[in-house]
């Protein structure tokens, strides 16, 4: 959503949560095979044909508009604490 200037203008804080591609693929593989009954082959096929290209075209370029990028998929405690503290300030 950071790609849309109209949305960026109304945001007080833009946060991009970054996850390594291999971690994202592993999570997708587990979710789709265990909870959605899909085959590993179908998950990989979808990832190669649509998920990865769309991520590279739309999601990754939007990172430059973020005020803050949280690495480690949201498990970066320091960064998460900074964001929650800022949100408390905004809401106060």
N, CA and C atoms as a LAMMPS dump frame, in Angstrom:
ITEM: TIMESTEP
0
ITEM: NUMBER OF ATOMS
276
ITEM: BOX BOUNDS ff ff ff
-5.0000000000000000e+02 5.0000000000000000e+02
-5.0000000000000000e+02 5.0000000000000000e+02
-5.0000000000000000e+02 5.0000000000000000e+02
ITEM: ATOMS id mol type element x y z
1 1 1 N 0.808 -1.19 0
2 1 2 C 0 0 0
3 1 3 C 0.855 1.259 0
4 2 1 N 2.148 1.13 0.311
5 2 2 C 3.014 2.306 0.298
6 2 3 C 3.221 2.843 -1.112
7 3 1 N 2.895 2.074 -2.11
8 3 2 C 3.074 2.505 -3.496
9 3 3 C 2.083 3.601 -3.876
10 4 1 N 1.015 3.753 -3.114
11 4 2 C -0.016 4.747 -3.424
12 4 3 C 0.227 6.029 -2.629
13 5 1 N 0.56 7.098 -3.335
14 5 2 C 0.877 8.37 -2.686
15 5 3 C -0.263 8.867 -1.81
16 6 1 N -1.513 8.644 -2.25
17 6 2 C -2.669 9.12 -1.474
18 6 3 C -2.72 8.468 -0.099
19 7 1 N -2.38 7.2 -0.033
20 7 2 C -2.375 6.494 1.251
21 7 3 C -1.194 6.933 2.109
22 8 1 N -0.025 7.095 1.493
23 8 2 C 1.154 7.52 2.253
24 8 3 C 0.921 8.869 2.922
25 9 1 N 0.19 9.755 2.254
26 9 2 C -0.039 11.092 2.79
27 9 3 C -0.873 11.087 4.063
28 10 1 N -1.704 10.068 4.26
29 10 2 C -2.542 10.042 5.46
30 10 3 C -1.957 9.163 6.569
31 11 1 N -0.801 8.574 6.333
32 11 2 C -0.164 7.721 7.34
33 11 3 C 0.689 8.555 8.279
34 12 1 N 0.576 8.241 9.558
35 12 2 C 1.46 8.857 10.534
36 12 3 C 2.787 8.11 10.61
37 13 1 N 2.739 6.827 10.339
38 13 2 C 3.935 5.992 10.439
39 13 3 C 3.794 4.838 9.454
40 14 1 N 4.76 4.696 8.565
41 14 2 C 4.747 3.603 7.587
42 14 3 C 5.821 2.594 7.979
43 15 1 N 5.396 1.379 8.272
44 15 2 C 6.312 0.334 8.729
45 15 3 C 6.31 -0.811 7.727
46 16 1 N 7.498 -1.211 7.301
47 16 2 C 7.665 -2.345 6.398
48 16 3 C 8.262 -3.476 7.216
49 17 1 N 7.561 -4.599 7.307
50 17 2 C 8.061 -5.76 8.047
51 17 3 C 8.704 -6.699 7.037
52 18 1 N 10.004 -6.881 7.179
53 18 2 C 10.785 -7.654 6.22
54 18 3 C 11.046 -9.059 6.751
55 19 1 N 10.844 -10.034 5.898
56 19 2 C 11.132 -11.427 6.22
57 19 3 C 11.99 -11.994 5.105
58 20 1 N 12.978 -12.765 5.447
59 20 2 C 13.826 -13.39 4.439
60 20 3 C 12.97 -14.264 3.523
61 21 1 N 13.243 -14.254 2.221
62 21 2 C 12.431 -15.029 1.273
63 21 3 C 12.336 -16.52 1.608
64 22 1 N 13.424 -17.114 2.071
65 22 2 C 13.361 -18.545 2.385
66 22 3 C 12.441 -18.817 3.567
67 23 1 N 12.416 -17.919 4.543
68 23 2 C 11.512 -18.074 5.687
69 23 3 C 10.062 -17.95 5.22
70 24 1 N 9.801 -16.972 4.363
71 24 2 C 8.45 -16.805 3.828
72 24 3 C 7.979 -18.023 3.049
73 25 1 N 8.865 -18.593 2.25
74 25 2 C 8.5 -19.783 1.474
75 25 3 C 8.237 -20.968 2.392
76 26 1 N 9.049 -21.135 3.412
77 26 2 C 8.84 -22.233 4.366
78 26 3 C 7.504 -22.075 5.076
79 27 1 N 7.186 -20.869 5.518
80 27 2 C 5.901 -20.619 6.189
81 27 3 C 4.731 -20.911 5.254
82 28 1 N 4.85 -20.463 4.005
83 28 2 C 3.798 -20.698 3.016
84 28 3 C 3.638 -22.192 2.765
85 29 1 N 4.764 -22.884 2.64
86 29 2 C 4.734 -24.324 2.38
87 29 3 C 4.021 -25.056 3.522
88 30 1 N 4.392 -24.745 4.754
89 30 2 C 3.745 -25.389 5.908
90 30 3 C 2.246 -25.084 5.953
91 31 1 N 1.912 -23.815 5.827
92 31 2 C 0.511 -23.421 5.901
93 31 3 C -0.327 -24.089 4.815
94 32 1 N 0.145 -23.992 3.588
95 32 2 C -0.652 -24.493 2.478
96 32 3 C -0.749 -26.014 2.434
97 33 1 N 0.295 -26.717 2.865
98 33 2 C 0.216 -28.177 2.855
99 33 3 C -0.542 -28.712 4.071
100 34 1 N -0.311 -28.108 5.24
101 34 2 C -0.934 -28.614 6.464
102 34 3 C -2.38 -28.145 6.633
103 35 1 N -2.637 -26.886 6.326
104 35 2 C -3.968 -26.336 6.609
105 35 3 C -4.877 -26.264 5.398
106 36 1 N -4.297 -26.279 4.214
107 36 2 C -5.106 -26.137 3.01
108 36 3 C -5.09 -27.385 2.134
109 37 1 N -4.323 -28.395 2.56
110 37 2 C -4.314 -29.666 1.857
111 37 3 C -3.676 -29.643 0.481
112 38 1 N -2.837 -28.676 0.227
113 38 2 C -2.196 -28.577 -1.082
114 38 3 C -0.938 -29.427 -1.123
115 39 1 N -0.481 -29.744 -2.314
116 39 2 C 0.767 -30.489 -2.463
117 39 3 C 1.932 -29.506 -2.464
118 40 1 N 3.103 -30.004 -2.084
119 40 2 C 4.299 -29.165 -2.099
120 40 3 C 4.565 -28.664 -3.515
121 41 1 N 4.329 -29.523 -4.496
122 41 2 C 4.551 -29.137 -5.888
123 41 3 C 3.657 -27.963 -6.295
124 42 1 N 2.395 -27.969 -5.872
125 42 2 C 1.495 -26.876 -6.247
126 42 3 C 1.88 -25.572 -5.554
127 43 1 N 2.384 -25.681 -4.328
128 43 2 C 2.806 -24.479 -3.593
129 43 3 C 4.02 -23.857 -4.28
130 44 1 N 4.987 -24.689 -4.633
131 44 2 C 6.186 -24.194 -5.309
132 44 3 C 5.827 -23.604 -6.668
133 45 1 N 4.944 -24.263 -7.395
134 45 2 C 4.522 -23.773 -8.704
135 45 3 C 3.884 -22.388 -8.588
136 46 1 N 2.97 -22.223 -7.624
137 46 2 C 2.33 -20.926 -7.427
138 46 3 C 3.357 -19.878 -6.999
139 47 1 N 4.269 -20.252 -6.118
140 47 2 C 5.299 -19.328 -5.646
141 47 3 C 6.142 -18.824 -6.818
142 48 1 N 6.566 -19.733 -7.678
143 48 2 C 7.411 -19.351 -8.814
144 48 3 C 6.652 -18.524 -9.849
145 49 1 N 5.396 -18.869 -10.095
146 49 2 C 4.632 -18.205 -11.156
147 49 3 C 4.016 -16.878 -10.737
148 50 1 N 3.564 -16.771 -9.502
149 50 2 C 2.853 -15.548 -9.111
150 50 3 C 3.38 -14.869 -7.852
151 51 1 N 3.615 -15.625 -6.796
152 51 2 C 3.962 -14.996 -5.517
153 51 3 C 5.274 -14.229 -5.608
154 52 1 N 6.334 -14.868 -6.031
155 52 2 C 7.638 -14.207 -6.097
156 52 3 C 7.646 -13.052 -7.097
157 53 1 N 7.152 -13.247 -8.336
158 53 2 C 7.147 -12.104 -9.265
159 53 3 C 6.328 -10.912 -8.758
160 54 1 N 5.185 -11.163 -8.134
161 54 2 C 4.366 -10.068 -7.619
162 54 3 C 5.057 -9.38 -6.445
163 55 1 N 5.727 -10.162 -5.626
164 55 2 C 6.476 -9.58 -4.51
165 55 3 C 7.565 -8.653 -5.049
166 56 1 N 8.318 -9.118 -6.026
167 56 2 C 9.398 -8.309 -6.58
168 56 3 C 8.889 -7.061 -7.288
169 57 1 N 7.739 -7.172 -7.928
170 57 2 C 7.205 -6.038 -8.68
171 57 3 C 6.491 -5.008 -7.807
172 58 1 N 5.762 -5.477 -6.794
173 58 2 C 4.915 -4.558 -6.034
174 58 3 C 5.331 -4.352 -4.573
175 59 1 N 5.651 -5.417 -3.889
176 59 2 C 5.929 -5.307 -2.449
177 59 3 C 7.322 -4.744 -2.193
178 60 1 N 8.319 -5.355 -2.784
179 60 2 C 9.707 -4.948 -2.524
180 60 3 C 9.956 -3.47 -2.849
181 61 1 N 9.493 -2.943 -3.983
182 61 2 C 9.739 -1.519 -4.259
183 61 3 C 9.082 -0.572 -3.253
184 62 1 N 8.02 -1.01 -2.586
185 62 2 C 7.335 -0.128 -1.641
186 62 3 C 8.137 0.096 -0.371
187 63 1 N 9.143 -0.713 -0.153
188 63 2 C 10.002 -0.591 1.037
189 63 3 C 10.595 0.813 1.158
190 64 1 N 10.911 1.433 0.035
191 64 2 C 11.567 2.752 0.069
192 64 3 C 10.7 3.84 0.674
193 65 1 N 9.387 3.614 0.737
194 65 2 C 8.482 4.598 1.3
195 65 3 C 8.261 4.425 2.807
196 66 1 N 8.805 3.383 3.358
197 66 2 C 8.604 3.118 4.787
198 66 3 C 9.441 4.069 5.635
199 67 1 N 8.855 4.49 6.739
200 67 2 C 9.607 5.278 7.711
201 67 3 C 10.557 4.367 8.492
202 68 1 N 10.152 3.119 8.623
203 68 2 C 10.926 2.158 9.401
204 68 3 C 10.756 0.777 8.788
205 69 1 N 11.863 0.052 8.661
206 69 2 C 11.81 -1.333 8.215
207 69 3 C 12.183 -2.216 9.388
208 70 1 N 11.304 -3.143 9.702
209 70 2 C 11.568 -4.092 10.782
210 70 3 C 12.067 -5.384 10.15
211 71 1 N 13.288 -5.729 10.471
212 71 2 C 13.887 -6.952 9.938
213 71 3 C 13.524 -8.133 10.836
214 72 1 N 13.814 -9.31 10.363
215 72 2 C 13.556 -10.548 11.108
216 72 3 C 12.073 -10.858 11.228
217 73 1 N 11.279 -10.414 10.272
218 73 2 C 9.873 -10.783 10.222
219 73 3 C 9.053 -10.394 11.433
220 74 1 N 9.417 -9.332 12.085
221 74 2 C 8.654 -8.883 13.244
222 74 3 C 9.155 -9.442 14.564
223 75 1 N 10.19 -10.281 14.526
224 75 2 C 10.738 -10.834 15.761
225 75 3 C 11.897 -9.989 16.291
226 76 1 N 12.063 -8.811 15.721
227 76 2 C 13.082 -7.869 16.162
228 76 3 C 12.473 -7.049 17.297
229 77 1 N 12.726 -7.462 18.505
230 77 2 C 12.083 -6.888 19.688
231 77 3 C 12.311 -5.384 19.811
232 78 1 N 13.522 -4.92 19.542
233 78 2 C 13.83 -3.49 19.667
234 78 3 C 12.971 -2.687 18.701
235 79 1 N 12.901 -3.115 17.456
236 79 2 C 12.114 -2.396 16.458
237 79 3 C 10.621 -2.436 16.788
238 80 1 N 10.138 -3.57 17.223
239 80 2 C 8.714 -3.683 17.582
240 80 3 C 8.397 -2.766 18.753
241 81 1 N 9.285 -2.708 19.722
242 81 2 C 9.067 -1.809 20.863
243 81 3 C 9.041 -0.345 20.422
244 82 1 N 9.917 0.029 19.495
245 82 2 C 9.911 1.406 18.981
246 82 3 C 8.582 1.737 18.311
247 83 1 N 8.081 0.812 17.526
248 83 2 C 6.815 1.044 16.824
249 83 3 C 5.659 1.14 17.809
250 84 1 N 5.599 0.229 18.765
251 84 2 C 4.48 0.273 19.714
252 84 3 C 4.545 1.521 20.579
253 85 1 N 5.742 1.96 20.954
254 85 2 C 5.864 3.197 21.723
255 85 3 C 5.375 4.389 20.901
256 86 1 N 5.742 4.428 19.625
257 86 2 C 5.305 5.527 18.752
258 86 3 C 3.797 5.502 18.553
259 87 1 N 3.235 4.315 18.408
260 87 2 C 1.784 4.204 18.258
261 87 3 C 1.063 4.713 19.493
262 88 1 N 1.607 4.408 20.659
263 88 2 C 1.009 4.911 21.907
264 88 3 C 1.031 6.432 21.937
265 89 1 N 2.157 7.028 21.478
266 89 2 C 2.254 8.48 21.417
267 89 3 C 1.21 9.071 20.483
268 90 1 N 1.047 8.475 19.332
269 90 2 C 0.087 8.974 18.337
270 90 3 C -1.332 8.882 18.877
271 91 1 N -1.634 7.788 19.568
272 91 2 C -2.997 7.559 20.054
273 91 3 C -3.318 8.356 21.328
274 92 1 N -2.29 8.847 21.997
275 92 2 C -2.498 9.572 23.258
276 92 3 C -3.092 10.953 23.038
